Amino acid sequence: MKIIFLDIDGVLNNWTLIQKYGIDIIADSLLNRLDFILTNTDAKIVLSSTWRCKKSDLDIVKKRLKDFGFDNRFIGTTIEIEHSLRDDEIYEWLDRHKEVTRFAVLDDNASIIGEDFGDSFFETDGEVGLTDEIAEKVIAHLNKLP
């Protein structure tokens, strides 16, 4: 199974959109790029964003993913581990799911991820969000033979 650990802020939105429309925005154009990745990799989504921690935010994510037909691709969230970086939460999830063959971490903030993921980490620019170039790299990474 292939997994995308997905952040929202700075990946499926950007700072310009947040300033214009508010913090709850998830952009169609950036969801289209995620769709491109999912279509070309058959990956599943695990939400690693802080949007998973508040029910109202998680509901927004689930609705937007469902609107785009991704509800069957969304398989859960990482757990929140107090006083840890996001990488600990991702490793905890991976430890419980040995069926994962490849994964990619999409996030705009390397400092909360840690430096442990090597070529499985794809850092977006929070001013832009998910780009076509990053989407192509994620596809190549997830489709690489073990």
C-alpha positions in Angstrom: 0.0 0.0 0.0 1.2 3.5 -0.8 0.5 6.3 1.6 0.5 10.1 1.4 0.9 11.8 4.8 -0.9 15.0 4.1 -0.5 18.4 5.6 -3.1 21.0 4.7 -1.8 24.5 5.4 0.8 25.4 2.8 0.0 22.3 0.7 -3.7 22.4 -0.2 -3.9 26.1 0.5 -1.4 28.9 0.6 -0.9 32.1 2.6 -2.5 34.3 -0.1 -5.7 32.2 -0.2 -5.8 32.2 3.6 -5.5 36.0 3.8 -8.2 36.4 1.1 -10.7 33.7 2.1 -9.9 32.8 5.7 -8.1 29.9 7.5 -10.7 27.2 6.5 -9.8 27.3 2.7 -8.8 24.2 0.8 -8.2 25.2 -2.8 -9.8 23.3 -5.8 -6.7 23.9 -7.9 -4.5 22.3 -5.3 -6.9 19.4 -4.8 -6.7 18.8 -8.5 -2.9 18.4 -8.1 -3.5 15.9 -5.3 -6.0 14.1 -7.6 -3.2 13.9 -10.2 -1.0 12.2 -7.7 -3.7 9.8 -6.5 -4.8 8.9 -10.0 -1.2 8.0 -11.0 -0.2 6.2 -7.9 -3.3 4.6 -6.3 -2.1 6.0 -3.0 -4.2 6.4 0.1 -4.3 9.6 2.3 -3.4 9.8 6.0 -3.9 13.2 7.4 -0.9 14.4 9.4 -1.9 18.0 9.6 -3.0 19.8 12.7 -6.4 19.9 11.0 -6.8 16.4 12.4 -6.8 17.6 16.0 -10.1 19.7 15.9 -13.3 18.0 14.9 -14.6 21.0 12.9 -11.3 21.2 10.9 -11.3 17.4 10.3 -14.9 17.6 9.1 -13.9 20.3 6.6 -11.1 18.1 5.3 -13.3 15.1 5.0 -16.0 17.1 3.2 -13.5 18.6 0.7 -11.9 15.2 0.0 -15.4 13.7 -0.5 -16.4 16.6 -2.8 -13.4 15.5 -5.0 -14.2 11.8 -4.8 -11.3 11.0 -2.4 -13.4 9.7 0.5 -12.4 6.2 -0.4 -8.7 7.2 -0.4 -8.8 8.9 3.0 -8.0 6.1 5.5 -7.3 8.0 8.7 -5.1 10.3 10.6 -1.9 10.1 12.6 -2.3 10.4 16.4 -1.3 13.4 18.3 1.8 12.7 20.5 2.3 15.5 23.0 5.7 17.3 22.9 6.8 15.5 19.7 7.5 16.4 16.1 5.2 15.3 13.3 7.8 12.7 12.3 7.2 10.8 15.5 3.5 10.7 14.8 4.1 9.4 11.3 6.5 6.7 12.4 4.0 5.6 15.0 1.4 5.2 12.3 3.8 3.3 10.1 4.7 1.0 12.9 1.1 0.0 13.2 0.7 -0.5 9.4 3.3 -2.9 8.1 1.5 -3.2 4.8 2.8 0.2 3.6 5.3 -0.3 0.8 6.0 3.3 -0.1 5.1 6.6 1.4 5.4 10.3 0.8 5.2 13.2 3.3 3.7 16.4 1.9 4.3 19.4 4.2 5.4 23.0 4.0 7.4 23.0 7.3 10.5 20.8 7.5 11.2 22.0 11.1 8.1 20.3 12.5 8.8 17.2 10.5 12.4 16.6 11.4 15.0 15.4 8.9 14.3 11.7 9.1 12.3 11.0 5.9 15.0 11.5 3.2 13.6 11.2 -0.3 10.1 10.5 1.1 9.7 14.1 2.2 8.4 16.7 -0.2 8.5 20.3 1.1 6.0 22.7 -0.4 6.3 26.5 -0.3 3.6 27.9 2.0 3.3 30.9 -0.4 2.3 28.5 -3.2 1.2 25.1 -2.0 1.4 21.9 -4.0 2.9 22.5 -7.4 2.9 20.4 -10.6 6.7 19.9 -10.2 6.3 18.5 -6.7 3.3 16.3 -7.8 5.5 14.8 -10.5 8.2 14.0 -8.0 5.8 12.4 -5.6 4.4 10.2 -8.4 7.9 9.1 -9.4 8.8 8.4 -5.8 5.7 6.4 -5.0 5.9 4.4 -8.2 9.6 3.5 -7.8 10.0 -0.2 -7.5 11.3 -1.3 -4.1 
